[in-house]
C-alpha cells in the first residue's frame, strides 16, 4: 500500500485516456466555459446537464454576453436545474469580472475563490482544467474512489473528512498532467467506481483496493444521514381574467426567488373543497372553479405537494401580481412545478 501513490496517477491517467467521454468543456481551455460547465454539473448529471450547457453557450457564447444579460433571462435558461441562487451568483460574478477585472478571468485557484458562488471545488476545477494548476479537484466521485481504495472511514461531510480527502488527493497529484489526473479520477468514479455495483472485477486498482479486499463497497464512503425532508403543501389559484392569467414574482429568501408563480396559499395539507379557496380569496368573485390533480415536486431538502385551483373572475385588483398572456408566460422564468402544470392544462 505504501507504494500506491507512486503508480496511482500512472494507472489512472492511462485508464482515462482510453475511457474518457467526449464532452464539449473538455475540448477547451476557456475558463468561462469550464466555469459554466462546473456550475451546471453541480446541479445534475452529465446527460441532463448537456442541453443546459449548449443552451447557455448559444445564448451567451462569451463572458461579456452573460454579464450583459438580464437576470430574468438567465433564470429562464436555468429553469429546471434548481438552486437558482447559483445562476444569480454566476451572473454577478460575470458582471464583476467584466466591470472590475477588465473582462479577464481570475488566473489561479486563490483568486478564483474570490468570485461569488465559487468555492474550493469549482475554483480547483477551473484552475486545473483551464490553467493546468497543480491543485486537486475533489467531488463526490473522488470521495468515493479514494474512500474505497484507501479504506477511509472518515465522514465525507465532516470538516475533518473534507480536509483528509483533500490532503490525500493533493498528495496523489503528479507533477505533470495533474489536469488529466483530476479529470481521470472524477471520470473513474462516474463510470467505473459507481455508487452501486461498481465494476470491481476489471478494476485497475483491484489488487490494492481495501474495499474490494474487505467487501466494503456498500459502506464506503461514509456519509452521515441527511436530515428529514420538510413536507410543504401549496394551493395555487390559476385565475383567468379576460383570457389572461395572474402571476407574481417570488420574493424573500425562500425557494424559487425571482421566479414567477400563481397566487399561492401554503397550508398544512392540500385543500379539497371550494370553500377553502373562496375563504382564502374572499375579495374575488370566482366562477368555473375546478381543481387539478395533485403534483409533487422533489427538492434536495423538501418535498412540495401542490394542487392548482382554476377559476375565472372579472377583476383581480386585490390580488398581488400582474396579468400575462400564455405567450408572455412562456418567456417568464418559472419553477418546473408551474411549467409542468401549464404543459398539461394549456
C-alpha positions in Angstrom: 0.0 0.0 0.0 2.9 2.4 0.7 3.9 2.1 -3.0 0.4 3.0 -4.2 0.9 6.8 -4.7 3.9 6.1 -7.0 1.8 4.4 -9.6 -1.7 5.6 -8.8 -1.5 8.5 -11.2 0.1 6.5 -13.9 -2.6 3.9 -13.9 -5.4 6.4 -13.6 -4.3 8.7 -16.4 -3.7 5.7 -18.7 -7.3 4.5 -18.0 -8.7 8.0 -18.6 -7.1 8.3 -22.0 -8.8 5.1 -23.1 -12.2 5.6 -21.4 -12.9 9.3 -21.3 -16.2 10.6 -22.6 -16.2 13.3 -25.3 -17.6 16.4 -23.6 -17.6 19.9 -25.0 -15.9 21.5 -22.0 -13.0 19.1 -22.3 -12.2 20.5 -25.7 -11.4 24.0 -24.5 -9.1 25.9 -22.1 -11.6 28.8 -21.9 -12.1 29.3 -18.1 -15.6 30.8 -18.8 -16.9 27.7 -20.5 -15.2 25.4 -17.9 -16.8 27.5 -15.1 -20.2 27.3 -16.7 -20.0 23.5 -17.1 -18.9 23.1 -13.4 -21.7 25.2 -12.1 -24.3 23.3 -14.2 -22.8 19.9 -13.2 -23.2 20.8 -9.5 -26.9 20.6 -10.3 -27.3 17.4 -12.4 -25.7 14.5 -14.1 -23.8 15.0 -17.4 -26.5 13.7 -19.7 -29.1 16.0 -18.1 -26.7 18.9 -18.0 -25.5 18.9 -21.6 -28.6 20.6 -23.0 -28.3 23.3 -20.5 -24.7 23.8 -21.3 -25.4 24.1 -25.0 -28.3 26.4 -24.4 -26.2 28.8 -22.3 -23.2 28.8 -24.7 -25.6 29.5 -27.6 -27.2 32.4 -25.6 -24.0 33.6 -24.0 -21.0 32.5 -26.0 -18.6 34.7 -24.0 -18.3 36.2 -20.6 -19.3 39.7 -21.7 -22.5 38.4 -23.2 -23.5 36.8 -19.9 -22.5 39.9 -18.0 -24.9 42.0 -20.1 -27.8 39.6 -19.8 -31.0 40.5 -17.7 -31.4 38.3 -14.6 -34.8 37.1 -15.6 -33.5 35.9 -18.9 -30.6 34.0 -17.2 -33.1 32.4 -14.8 -35.3 31.3 -17.7 -32.3 29.5 -19.3 -31.5 27.9 -15.9 -35.1 26.8 -15.3 -35.3 23.1 -14.3 -31.8 22.9 -12.7 -32.8 24.2 -9.3 -30.7 26.2 -6.8 -31.4 29.4 -8.7 -29.1 31.3 -6.4 -26.2 29.7 -8.3 -27.4 31.2 -11.6 -27.6 34.6 -9.9 -24.2 34.2 -8.4 -22.9 33.3 -11.8 -24.4 36.4 -13.3 -23.0 38.6 -10.6 -19.5 37.1 -10.9 -19.6 37.6 -14.7 -20.5 41.3 -14.1 -17.7 41.6 -11.6 -15.2 40.1 -13.9 -16.3 42.3 -16.8 -16.5 45.5 -14.8 -13.8 45.2 -12.2 -11.3 42.8 -13.8 -11.5 44.2 -17.4 -13.1 41.0 -18.6 -10.2 38.9 -17.5 -10.9 35.7 -15.6 -9.0 35.3 -12.3 -5.9 33.3 -13.3 -5.4 30.9 -10.3 -7.1 28.9 -7.6 -6.7 31.5 -4.9 -8.1 34.4 -6.9 -10.9 32.3 -8.4 -12.2 31.7 -4.8 -13.0 35.5 -4.6 -15.8 35.1 -7.1 -19.3 34.9 -5.7 -20.5 31.4 -5.5 -17.1 29.8 -6.3 -15.8 27.5 -3.5 -12.9 25.2 -3.3 -14.2 22.6 -5.7 -15.2 25.0 -8.5 -12.0 27.1 -8.1 -9.9 23.9 -8.3 -11.7 22.7 -11.4 -11.2 25.9 -13.3 -7.6 26.3 -12.1 -6.8 22.7 -13.1 -8.6 22.4 -16.4 -8.1 25.9 -17.8 -4.7 26.8 -16.4 -3.2 23.3 -15.5 -2.5 24.5 -12.0 -1.5 21.6 -9.7 -4.4 21.5 -7.3 -6.7 18.6 -6.5 -10.4 18.7 -7.6 -12.4 16.8 -5.0 -16.1 16.0 -5.8 -18.4 13.1 -4.8 -16.8 10.8 -7.3 -13.4 11.5 -5.9 -14.5 10.9 -2.3 -15.9 7.5 -3.3 -12.8 6.4 -5.2 -10.4 7.4 -2.5 -12.5 6.1 0.4 -12.8 2.7 -1.2 -9.3 2.2 -2.5 -7.6 3.5 0.7 -10.2 2.2 3.1 -11.1 5.6 4.7 -14.0 5.7 7.2 -14.0 9.4 8.0 -17.4 11.0 7.3 -17.0 12.9 4.0 -19.5 15.6 5.1 -17.4 16.5 8.2 -14.7 19.2 8.1 -12.2 16.6 9.2 -13.2 14.3 6.4 -13.0 17.0 3.8 -9.6 18.1 5.0 -8.3 14.5 5.0 -9.6 13.7 1.5 -8.3 17.0 0.1 -4.8 16.3 1.5 -4.8 12.8 0.1 -5.9 13.9 -3.3 -3.3 16.6 -3.4 -0.6 14.1 -2.3 -1.5 11.8 -5.2 -1.3 14.6 -7.9 1.5 14.1 -10.3 3.9 16.9 -11.1 2.9 16.7 -14.8 -0.6 16.2 -16.3 -2.3 16.9 -13.0 -5.3 18.2 -15.0 -5.6 14.7 -16.6 -5.4 13.1 -13.2 -8.2 15.3 -11.9 -10.4 14.5 -14.9 -9.5 10.9 -14.7 -10.3 10.3 -11.1 -13.7 12.0 -11.5 -14.4 10.0 -14.6 -13.3 6.8 -12.9 -15.9 7.4 -10.2 -18.6 8.4 -12.6 -18.2 5.4 -15.0 -16.4 2.6 -13.1 -16.3 3.0 -9.3 -20.0 3.9 -9.2 -22.1 4.0 -6.0 -24.0 0.8 -6.6 -22.5 -2.4 -8.2 -19.0 -1.0 -9.1 -17.0 -2.9 -11.7 -14.6 -4.4 -9.3 -13.7 -7.5 -11.3 -12.0 -5.5 -14.1 -10.8 -2.6 -11.9 -7.3 -1.2 -12.5 -6.9 -0.9 -8.7 -8.4 -4.3 -7.6 -5.1 -5.5 -6.4 -4.7 -2.7 -3.9 -8.3 -1.7 -3.1 -9.2 -2.0 0.5 -13.0 -2.0 -0.2 -12.7 -4.9 -2.6 -10.5 -6.9 -0.3 -12.8 -6.5 2.7 -16.1 -6.3 0.8 -16.8 -2.7 1.9 -18.0 -1.2 -1.4 -21.6 -0.6 0.0 -20.2 1.0 3.2 -17.7 3.4 1.7 -17.6 6.4 1.6 -19.1 7.1 5.0 -21.7 9.9 4.8 -23.9 11.0 7.7 -27.6 10.5 7.2 -29.3 13.6 5.8 -31.9 15.4 7.7 -35.5 14.5 7.2 -37.1 16.4 4.4 -39.7 19.1 5.0 -43.1 18.5 3.6 -44.9 21.6 2.2 -48.4 22.0 0.7 -49.1 24.6 -1.9 -52.6 25.6 -3.0 -52.3 27.7 -6.2 -55.1 29.8 -7.8 -54.9 29.8 -11.6 -57.0 32.9 -12.1 -58.2 33.8 -15.6 -59.2 37.4 -16.2 -60.1 38.4 -19.7 -58.1 35.5 -21.2 -55.0 36.3 -19.2 -53.6 34.7 -16.0 -52.3 36.3 -12.8 -48.7 35.6 -11.8 -46.3 37.3 -9.4 -42.6 37.1 -8.8 -41.5 35.3 -5.6 -39.5 37.4 -3.2 -37.6 36.9 0.0 -35.2 34.1 0.9 -37.4 31.1 0.3 -37.1 28.7 -2.7 -37.6 30.0 -6.2 -36.8 33.6 -5.5 -37.1 35.6 -8.7 -39.3 33.1 -10.4 -43.0 33.6 -11.3 -45.9 31.6 -9.9 -49.7 31.8 -9.5 -51.3 33.3 -6.4 -50.4 30.9 -3.6 -51.7 29.9 -0.1 -49.5 27.4 1.8 -51.2 25.2 4.3 -50.7 22.1 6.5 -52.4 19.9 3.9 -53.8 20.3 0.4 -57.2 21.9 0.1 -60.0 19.7 -1.3 -63.0 22.0 -1.1 -64.1 25.1 -3.0 -65.0 26.8 0.3 -61.3 26.8 1.3 -60.4 28.6 -1.9 -63.2 31.2 -1.6 -62.2 31.8 2.0 -58.6 32.4 1.1 -59.6 35.0 -1.6 -62.9 36.4 -0.4 -62.4 39.6 -2.4 -62.8 37.7 -5.7 -66.0 36.7 -7.4 -64.8 33.3 -8.6 -66.6 31.2 -11.2 -65.9 27.9 -13.0 -63.9 26.7 -10.0 -62.2 23.4 -10.5 -59.2 21.5 -9.2 -56.2 19.8 -10.8 -54.6 16.5 -9.9 -52.0 16.6 -7.1 -48.5 17.4 -8.2 -45.3 16.5 -6.3 -42.0 18.3 -6.7 -38.9 16.9 -5.0 -36.1 19.2 -3.9 -33.0 18.2 -2.0 -34.3 19.4 1.3 -38.0 19.4 0.9 -41.0 17.9 -0.9 -43.6 20.2 -2.4 -47.2 18.9 -2.7 -49.4 21.1 -4.9 -52.8 21.5 -6.4 -54.0 24.1 -8.8 -57.4 25.6 -8.4 -58.6 27.0 -11.7 -61.2 29.8 -11.8 -62.3 32.9 -13.7 -63.0 36.4 -12.5 -63.9 39.8 -13.9 -61.2 41.6 -11.9 -58.1 40.8 -9.8 -57.4 44.2 -8.3 -56.9 42.9 -4.8 -54.6 40.0 -5.8 -50.8 40.6 -5.9 -49.4 40.1 -9.3 -49.8 41.0 -13.0 -51.8 39.7 -15.9 -50.0 37.8 -18.6 -51.0 36.1 -21.8 -50.0 32.4 -22.3 -47.3 33.6 -24.8 -45.9 36.0 -22.2 -45.9 33.3 -19.5 -43.8 31.1 -21.7 -41.0 33.6 -21.6 -41.1 34.1 -17.8 -38.7 32.2 -15.5 -40.9 29.7 -13.6 -40.5 26.8 -11.2 -40.6 23.4 -13.0 -43.7 22.7 -11.0 -45.5 25.6 -12.7 -44.2 24.6 -16.1 -45.5 21.0 -15.7 -48.9 22.2 -14.8 -49.0 24.6 -17.8 -47.9 21.9 -20.2 -50.8 19.7 -19.2 -53.6 22.3 -18.9 -53.0 24.9 -21.6 
